Amino acid sequence: MKCNLQCVNLTKSYQIGSQTQVVLNNINASFNEGEIIAIMGASGSGKSTLLNMLAGLDISTEGEVLLVGQSYNKTNETKISSLRNKHMGFVFQGHHLLSEFSALENVLMPISISKKPSNDQTEYAKKLMDQVGLSHRYNHKPSELSGGERQRVAIARSLVNRPDVVLMDEPTGNLDDDNTQQVHELIVQLNQQHPATFIIVTHNRDLANGLPKRYLLKNGQLIEVTEDF
């Protein structure tokens, strides 16, 4: 099975005055193609730090993170950015859509930043919007969409570059119960249709317990759990 993302002896600490605060402590984990993974942890447990490390937005104190076999530690910021853009998609708690662009244009934004999308890429973006139930919303601006619809646009956007890894940071955090359930079901469905690794950081126990692989971040350790949270 292809390993898309790997932590090897990953440690992150901060120096606060004369004290060293260890946030992540010697984490070893492999996240494979096609897996859908939930990561939970109390506030302040280091979930945001871990997400930043996985995305290459922060560099480890010790150990390393490898994206499709390439270590962030062994390249420069420009190459990390290129690696991330090519192999990784993101969904945030807030949808972060650009208000002046249509839903379809927002889905295409990761491509549009560097070049004009090709016809094939535009058609693929439309296919993704169809898959998330927004075939009737191509030309609508974010202000014309509901909260759940805006988050669906963000999910489609995360897949437009056909990434190997999709990182989701509290993707249902701003949604009501009905939309949370719909987005949960959508994520599971998309995971079956796309070979990427889906890693979801969440406080939502129901969302986490509905996923096949679950981790708890506690005391700097990433612990795989088999029982419900």
C-alpha positions in Angstrom: 0.0 0.0 0.0 1.3 3.4 -1.0 2.3 5.6 2.0 1.3 9.2 1.1 2.3 10.9 4.3 4.7 9.8 7.1 5.9 11.1 10.5 9.3 9.8 11.5 10.4 10.6 15.1 8.5 13.9 14.7 9.2 16.2 17.6 8.2 19.9 18.0 9.2 22.0 21.0 9.3 25.7 21.8 11.7 27.6 24.0 9.8 29.8 26.5 12.4 31.7 28.5 14.4 29.0 30.2 11.7 26.4 29.8 11.3 24.0 26.9 7.7 23.1 26.0 7.4 19.9 24.0 4.2 19.9 21.9 4.8 16.8 19.8 7.0 14.1 21.2 8.6 11.5 18.9 5.6 10.8 16.8 5.8 7.9 14.3 2.8 7.3 12.0 2.1 6.4 8.4 -1.0 7.5 6.5 -1.7 5.4 3.4 -3.4 5.9 0.1 -7.2 5.6 0.4 -7.3 5.9 4.2 -9.7 8.3 5.9 -8.4 9.3 9.4 -9.7 11.3 12.3 -7.4 13.1 14.7 -8.9 14.3 18.0 -7.4 16.0 21.0 -8.3 18.5 23.7 -7.8 22.2 23.2 -4.1 22.9 23.5 -3.1 19.3 22.8 -1.1 20.4 19.7 -3.6 19.5 16.9 -2.9 22.8 15.0 0.8 22.3 15.4 0.6 18.8 14.0 -1.5 20.0 11.1 1.0 22.7 10.3 3.8 20.1 10.5 1.9 17.7 8.2 1.4 20.6 5.7 5.0 21.7 5.8 4.0 25.1 7.2 6.3 24.5 10.2 9.5 22.5 10.5 10.2 19.9 13.1 12.6 20.4 16.0 13.7 16.7 15.5 12.5 14.0 13.1 10.7 14.7 9.9 7.6 14.6 7.8 7.6 13.0 4.3 5.0 13.9 1.7 4.9 11.2 -1.0 8.4 10.1 0.2 9.9 13.6 0.1 11.1 15.1 3.4 10.3 18.7 4.1 13.6 18.9 6.0 15.7 18.2 2.9 14.4 21.0 0.7 13.8 24.7 0.7 10.6 26.7 1.2 10.0 27.2 -2.5 10.1 23.5 -3.2 8.0 22.7 -0.2 5.3 25.1 -1.5 5.5 23.5 -4.9 5.3 20.0 -3.3 2.3 21.0 -1.2 0.5 22.6 -4.2 1.0 19.5 -6.3 0.2 16.8 -3.7 -2.0 18.3 -1.0 -5.5 19.8 -0.7 -6.9 21.7 2.3 -10.3 22.2 3.8 -10.5 24.7 6.7 -13.2 25.3 9.4 -14.1 28.5 7.5 -14.6 27.9 3.8 -12.2 30.8 2.8 -13.9 31.3 -0.6 -13.3 34.5 -2.5 -16.5 36.5 -2.6 -15.9 38.1 -6.0 -15.6 34.8 -7.8 -18.2 32.2 -8.7 -18.3 28.8 -7.0 -16.7 27.2 -10.0 -14.0 29.8 -10.1 -13.3 29.2 -6.5 -12.9 25.5 -7.1 -10.4 26.2 -9.8 -8.5 28.7 -7.7 -5.5 26.4 -6.8 -4.9 26.1 -10.5 -5.7 29.7 -11.5 -3.1 31.0 -9.1 -0.3 29.9 -11.4 -1.9 29.5 -14.8 -5.2 29.6 -16.7 -7.1 26.4 -16.2 -7.4 24.2 -19.3 -10.7 23.0 -20.6 -10.0 19.5 -19.1 -9.3 21.1 -15.7 -12.5 23.1 -15.9 -14.5 20.1 -16.8 -13.0 18.2 -13.9 -13.9 21.0 -11.5 -17.5 20.8 -12.8 -17.4 17.0 -12.2 -16.2 17.6 -8.6 -19.0 20.1 -8.1 -21.5 17.5 -9.4 -20.1 15.0 -7.0 -20.7 17.3 -4.0 -24.2 18.1 -5.2 -23.6 21.5 -6.6 -24.2 21.0 -10.3 -26.8 23.8 -10.2 -24.4 26.3 -8.5 -21.5 26.7 -10.9 -22.1 30.4 -11.4 -23.3 31.4 -8.0 -21.2 33.7 -5.8 -20.5 32.6 -2.2 -23.0 35.1 -0.8 -25.7 33.2 -2.7 -24.8 29.8 -1.1 -25.7 28.4 2.2 -23.0 27.6 4.8 -23.2 23.9 3.9 -22.9 24.7 0.2 -19.9 26.9 0.7 -18.2 24.1 2.6 -19.0 21.7 -0.2 -17.3 24.2 -2.6 -14.2 24.2 -0.4 -14.2 20.4 -0.4 -14.4 20.3 -4.2 -11.6 22.9 -4.3 -9.4 20.7 -2.2 -9.6 17.9 -4.8 -9.2 19.9 -8.0 -5.4 19.2 -8.2 -6.0 15.5 -7.7 -3.9 15.5 -4.5 -2.4 12.6 -2.7 -3.4 14.0 0.7 -6.3 16.1 1.8 -6.0 17.8 5.2 -9.3 19.0 6.8 -9.2 21.3 9.8 -12.6 21.2 11.7 -14.5 20.9 8.3 -17.8 20.8 10.1 -17.0 23.3 12.9 -19.2 26.1 11.6 -22.1 24.0 10.5 -25.4 23.0 12.1 -26.2 19.4 12.9 -27.9 18.6 9.6 -25.1 20.1 7.5 -22.5 18.4 9.7 -24.1 15.0 8.9 -24.3 15.8 5.2 -20.7 16.9 5.0 -19.6 13.8 7.0 -21.5 11.5 4.5 -20.0 13.5 1.6 -16.4 13.1 2.9 -16.8 9.3 3.3 -18.3 9.1 -0.2 -15.5 11.2 -1.8 -12.9 9.0 0.0 -14.4 6.0 -1.9 -14.2 7.9 -5.2 -10.8 9.5 -4.9 -7.5 7.6 -3.9 -6.2 10.4 -1.7 -5.5 10.1 2.0 -8.0 12.1 4.0 -6.9 13.4 7.4 -9.5 15.1 9.4 -8.7 17.1 12.6 -12.0 17.5 14.5 -13.6 18.1 17.9 -16.8 16.3 16.7 -17.0 12.9 18.3 -19.8 11.7 16.1 -17.8 12.6 13.0 -14.6 10.9 14.3 -16.4 7.8 15.5 -18.0 7.4 12.1 -14.5 7.1 10.4 -12.6 3.8 10.2 -9.3 5.0 11.6 -9.0 7.3 14.6 -6.1 8.9 16.6 -6.0 10.8 19.8 -3.3 13.4 20.3 -2.5 13.5 24.0 0.7 14.5 25.9 2.5 15.0 22.6 1.8 11.4 21.5 -0.4 10.4 18.6 -2.2 7.3 19.8 -4.3 5.1 17.5 -7.6 4.2 19.2 -10.0 1.3 18.3 -12.9 2.2 20.6 -15.3 5.2 20.2 -14.3 8.5 21.7 
